[in-house]
């Protein structure tokens, strides 16, 4: 499938919400809870991160950035924000910080293509820019299109009113095509971070201190035991996060699960990121829902994914 040439503009993204971690110990708290290094996070940076259970399974994933000198903002899937906020807050204990749902005062917009270069400038991936209009965070590109999230300051959301308007679904299709995954409510507790390529995108720091599940995440990385990865597919049918994927050569059990999916713009079908067994990529075909379901056609991701477990060491 070819990328529609008209996917340029701005979209309001109600699929995301924001958690604010405020207080002198905000960075130290997140350093002890998430997979990325927040102790060294600069104000001009953003980074991916995961929040794992003690068994190393992702409870949520975030884009995080600093707000002022101490506070940190975490962008995550809106459908699991409340549960994640409650769970993270349990670990604050005596640290000097507190967590709140900042979604109402932090609207999220997605930017795509050349019409938003005025806010992005000559930026690099995961760079954070702050201006009179708010915060802009550069994401990995999608098939040559620049992607970003924009968090406008109060009364500044009309700053791009003259830009072409995209629907949330159109922007999400671009985000899926970029290969950047987000844990959603239906996929909580299903993945070790490497299963959704989080470390390939800078979302896991293997040199930092302890966090929940660290030992299991490290073991998956260095013992060559990882047998599942996430890849990009097209499908002629609608798809949704949490749907199972089946292989033609082993139809009796699921071969994977959909991580994120988005309808293909202005034509039938969808694109999806699906976590699948590496062994099933080498034989037969993959299908959505059951072994006789819609065929999944693999597309190239914009980054390399190890196809052998030994390659992750």
C-alpha positions as CSV (number, residue, x, y, z in Angstrom):
1,X,0.0,0.0,0.0
2,X,1.2,3.5,-0.9
3,X,1.2,6.4,1.6
4,X,-1.6,8.9,0.8
5,X,0.1,12.2,-0.3
6,X,-2.4,14.3,1.6
7,X,-1.4,13.2,5.1
8,X,0.1,16.5,6.2
9,X,-1.3,18.7,9.0
10,X,-2.4,18.6,12.6
11,X,-4.7,16.3,14.5
12,X,-6.2,16.5,18.0
13,X,-5.2,13.3,19.8
14,X,-7.7,12.3,22.5
15,X,-6.1,8.8,22.5
16,X,-3.3,10.1,24.7
17,X,-3.2,11.5,28.2
18,X,-0.6,13.1,30.4
19,X,0.6,12.3,33.9
20,X,2.6,15.1,35.7
21,X,5.2,14.0,38.3
22,X,5.8,17.1,40.4
23,X,8.3,17.7,43.2
24,X,12.0,17.8,44.0
25,X,12.3,13.9,43.7
26,X,10.4,13.5,40.5
27,X,13.4,12.5,38.4
28,X,14.8,10.2,41.1
29,X,11.4,8.5,41.5
30,X,11.0,7.8,37.8
31,X,14.7,6.6,37.7
32,X,13.7,3.9,40.1
33,X,10.5,2.9,38.3
34,X,10.9,3.2,34.6
35,X,13.2,1.5,32.0
36,X,14.9,4.7,30.8
37,X,17.4,7.0,32.4
38,X,15.5,10.0,33.9
39,X,18.4,11.2,36.1
40,X,20.2,12.6,33.1
41,X,17.2,13.8,31.1
42,X,17.7,17.3,29.8
43,X,15.1,19.9,29.1
44,X,15.7,19.7,25.4
45,X,15.1,16.0,25.3
46,X,12.3,13.5,25.4
47,X,12.5,9.8,25.6
48,X,10.5,6.6,25.5
49,X,10.2,4.5,28.7
50,X,8.3,1.5,30.0
51,X,6.8,0.7,33.4
52,X,7.1,-3.0,34.1
53,X,5.8,-5.4,36.7
54,X,8.1,-7.4,38.9
55,X,7.9,-10.1,36.1
56,X,9.3,-7.7,33.5
57,X,5.9,-7.3,31.7
58,X,5.0,-3.8,30.5
59,X,2.1,-2.1,32.4
60,X,2.4,1.1,30.4
61,X,4.8,2.9,28.0
62,X,5.5,6.6,27.9
63,X,7.1,9.5,26.2
64,X,8.7,11.5,29.0
65,X,10.1,15.0,29.2
66,X,11.1,17.6,31.9
67,X,8.8,20.5,32.8
68,X,10.9,23.2,34.4
69,X,13.7,22.3,36.8
70,X,12.3,19.2,38.5
71,X,8.8,18.1,37.2
72,X,8.4,15.4,34.5
73,X,5.5,14.9,32.1
74,X,4.6,11.4,30.9
75,X,2.5,10.9,27.8
76,X,0.7,7.5,27.6
77,X,-2.3,5.8,26.2
78,X,-5.5,7.5,27.6
79,X,-7.2,4.1,28.2
80,X,-4.8,3.0,30.8
81,X,-3.8,6.3,32.4
82,X,-6.0,6.0,35.5
83,X,-4.8,2.5,36.4
84,X,-1.2,3.5,35.7
85,X,-1.4,6.6,37.8
86,X,-2.9,4.6,40.7
87,X,-0.2,1.9,40.4
88,X,2.8,4.3,40.1
89,X,1.5,6.4,43.0
90,X,1.8,3.4,45.3
91,X,5.6,3.5,45.0
92,X,6.0,7.2,45.9
93,X,6.2,6.5,49.7
94,X,8.4,9.1,51.3
95,X,9.8,10.6,48.1
96,X,9.2,14.3,47.6
97,X,6.9,14.1,44.6
98,X,3.3,13.5,43.7
99,X,1.5,12.3,40.6
100,X,-1.6,13.8,39.0
101,X,-3.6,13.4,35.8
102,X,-2.7,16.5,33.8
103,X,-4.7,15.6,30.7
104,X,-7.4,18.2,31.1
105,X,-4.9,21.1,31.0
106,X,-2.5,19.4,28.6
107,X,-4.2,18.8,25.2
108,X,-2.2,16.7,22.8
109,X,-1.9,17.3,19.1
110,X,-0.2,15.3,16.4
111,X,1.8,17.0,13.7
112,X,2.7,15.5,10.3
113,X,4.6,16.8,7.3
114,X,6.0,20.0,6.0
115,X,3.1,22.2,7.1
116,X,4.3,22.0,10.7
117,X,8.0,22.8,10.1
118,X,7.5,26.2,11.6
119,X,7.1,24.6,15.0
120,X,9.7,21.9,14.5
121,X,12.6,23.7,12.8
122,X,15.7,21.6,12.1
123,X,15.1,19.1,14.9
124,X,16.3,15.6,15.5
125,X,14.3,12.6,16.7
126,X,13.3,12.8,20.4
127,X,14.3,16.4,20.5
128,X,12.0,18.7,22.6
129,X,11.4,22.3,21.5
130,X,9.7,24.9,23.7
131,X,8.3,28.2,22.3
132,X,5.5,30.7,22.9
133,X,3.1,28.1,21.5
134,X,4.1,25.3,23.8
135,X,6.1,22.1,23.6
136,X,6.9,20.1,20.5
137,X,8.5,16.7,20.6
138,X,10.0,15.2,17.4
139,X,9.1,11.5,16.8
140,X,10.6,9.1,14.3
141,X,9.5,9.8,10.8
142,X,6.8,7.7,8.9
143,X,7.8,7.0,5.4
144,X,9.5,10.3,4.9
145,X,7.0,12.4,6.8
146,X,8.0,14.3,9.8
147,X,6.0,13.4,12.9
148,X,5.7,15.2,16.2
149,X,3.5,15.7,19.2
150,X,2.6,19.2,20.2
151,X,1.4,20.3,23.6
152,X,0.2,23.9,23.3
153,X,0.2,26.4,26.1
154,X,-3.2,27.6,27.3
155,X,-5.0,29.6,24.6
156,X,-2.4,28.6,22.0
157,X,-4.2,25.6,20.4
158,X,-5.3,27.8,17.5
159,X,-1.7,28.5,16.5
160,X,-1.9,26.0,13.7
161,X,-5.5,26.7,12.7
162,X,-4.4,27.4,9.1
163,X,-2.7,24.1,8.8
164,X,-4.5,21.2,7.1
165,X,-6.6,19.2,9.6
166,X,-6.0,15.5,10.0
167,X,-8.3,13.1,11.9
168,X,-7.0,11.3,14.9
169,X,-7.2,8.0,13.0
170,X,-5.1,9.4,10.1
171,X,-2.3,10.6,12.4
172,X,-2.4,7.2,14.3
173,X,-1.9,5.4,11.0
174,X,1.2,7.5,10.5
175,X,2.4,6.7,14.1
176,X,1.8,3.0,13.5
177,X,3.8,3.2,10.3
178,X,6.7,4.8,12.1
179,X,7.1,1.7,14.2
180,X,6.7,3.5,17.6
181,X,4.6,1.3,19.9
182,X,2.4,2.2,22.8
183,X,1.0,-0.2,25.4
184,X,-2.8,0.1,25.6
185,X,-5.3,-1.2,28.1
186,X,-5.8,-4.5,26.1
187,X,-2.1,-5.2,26.0
188,X,-1.1,-4.6,29.6
189,X,1.1,-7.3,31.1
190,X,1.7,-9.1,27.7
191,X,5.1,-7.9,26.7
192,X,8.7,-7.7,27.9
193,X,10.0,-4.3,26.5
194,X,12.1,-6.0,23.8
195,X,9.0,-7.8,22.4
196,X,7.7,-4.4,21.2
197,X,11.2,-3.2,20.2
198,X,11.3,-0.6,23.0
199,X,15.1,-0.9,23.4
200,X,15.6,-0.4,19.6
201,X,14.0,3.0,20.0
202,X,16.0,4.1,23.0
203,X,13.3,3.1,25.5
204,X,15.5,0.9,27.7
205,X,18.7,1.8,29.4
206,X,20.8,-1.2,30.4
207,X,23.3,0.8,32.4
208,X,21.0,2.5,34.9
209,X,20.0,1.4,38.3
210,X,17.3,-1.0,39.4
211,X,13.6,-0.7,38.5
212,X,10.8,-3.3,38.7
213,X,11.4,-6.2,36.4
214,X,15.0,-5.1,35.5
215,X,16.5,-8.5,36.0
216,X,14.1,-10.2,33.6
217,X,14.5,-7.4,31.0
218,X,18.3,-7.7,31.2
219,X,18.2,-11.5,31.0
220,X,16.1,-11.3,27.9
221,X,18.7,-9.0,26.4
222,X,21.9,-10.8,27.2
223,X,21.0,-14.5,27.3
224,X,19.7,-14.5,23.7
225,X,16.3,-15.8,24.9
226,X,14.1,-13.4,23.0
227,X,11.9,-15.3,20.6
228,X,9.3,-12.7,19.8
229,X,9.5,-9.2,18.2
230,X,7.1,-6.6,16.8
231,X,6.8,-6.0,13.0
232,X,4.7,-3.8,10.8
233,X,1.9,-5.3,8.7
234,X,-0.9,-4.3,6.3
235,X,-4.2,-6.1,6.4
236,X,-7.4,-5.8,4.2
237,X,-9.6,-6.0,7.4
238,X,-10.0,-3.8,10.5
239,X,-7.6,-4.6,13.4
240,X,-7.4,-3.7,17.0
241,X,-4.9,-3.8,19.9
242,X,-5.1,-7.1,21.7
243,X,-6.3,-9.2,18.7
244,X,-4.5,-12.5,18.3
245,X,-2.4,-13.4,15.3
246,X,-2.2,-17.0,13.9
247,X,0.3,-18.7,11.7
248,X,-0.7,-21.0,8.9
249,X,1.9,-23.6,9.8
250,X,0.8,-23.8,13.5
251,X,-3.0,-22.9,13.5
252,X,-3.8,-24.4,16.9
253,X,-2.3,-21.6,19.0
254,X,-1.7,-17.9,18.7
255,X,1.5,-16.8,17.1
256,X,1.3,-13.3,18.3
257,X,-0.9,-10.3,19.2
258,X,-1.6,-6.9,17.8
259,X,0.2,-4.1,19.7
260,X,-1.4,-1.1,17.9
261,X,-3.5,-0.8,14.8
262,X,-5.0,2.0,12.7
263,X,-7.4,2.1,9.8
264,X,-5.8,2.8,6.4
265,X,-6.7,6.4,5.4
266,X,-9.6,6.6,2.9
267,X,-9.6,3.0,1.8
268,X,-10.5,-0.3,3.3
269,X,-8.0,-2.1,5.5
270,X,-5.5,-1.2,8.3
271,X,-1.9,-1.1,9.2
272,X,-0.8,-2.7,12.5
273,X,2.2,-3.4,14.7
274,X,2.0,-7.0,15.8
275,X,4.3,-8.9,18.2
276,X,4.9,-12.3,16.6
277,X,7.1,-15.4,17.1
278,X,10.3,-15.0,15.1
279,X,10.1,-18.6,14.0
280,X,6.8,-18.0,12.2
281,X,8.3,-15.2,10.0
282,X,10.4,-17.8,8.2
283,X,7.6,-20.1,7.2
284,X,4.0,-20.0,6.0
285,X,1.8,-16.9,6.5
286,X,0.3,-14.9,9.3
287,X,-3.4,-14.1,9.7
288,X,-5.6,-11.9,11.9
289,X,-8.0,-13.6,14.3
290,X,-7.5,-17.2,13.3
291,X,-5.4,-19.2,10.8
292,X,-8.1,-18.7,8.1
293,X,-8.5,-15.0,8.9
294,X,-7.3,-12.0,6.9
295,X,-3.7,-12.2,5.6
296,X,-1.1,-10.0,7.1
297,X,1.3,-8.5,4.6
298,X,4.6,-7.5,6.2
299,X,6.0,-4.0,5.5
300,X,9.4,-2.7,6.3
301,X,9.9,-0.9,9.5
302,X,12.1,2.3,9.5
303,X,14.6,0.6,11.8
304,X,16.3,-2.8,11.8
305,X,14.8,-5.6,13.9
306,X,17.0,-8.6,14.9
307,X,15.5,-11.8,13.5
308,X,17.5,-14.2,15.6
309,X,17.5,-14.3,19.4
310,X,21.3,-14.4,19.4
311,X,21.4,-11.0,17.7
312,X,20.0,-9.2,20.7
313,X,23.0,-9.8,22.9
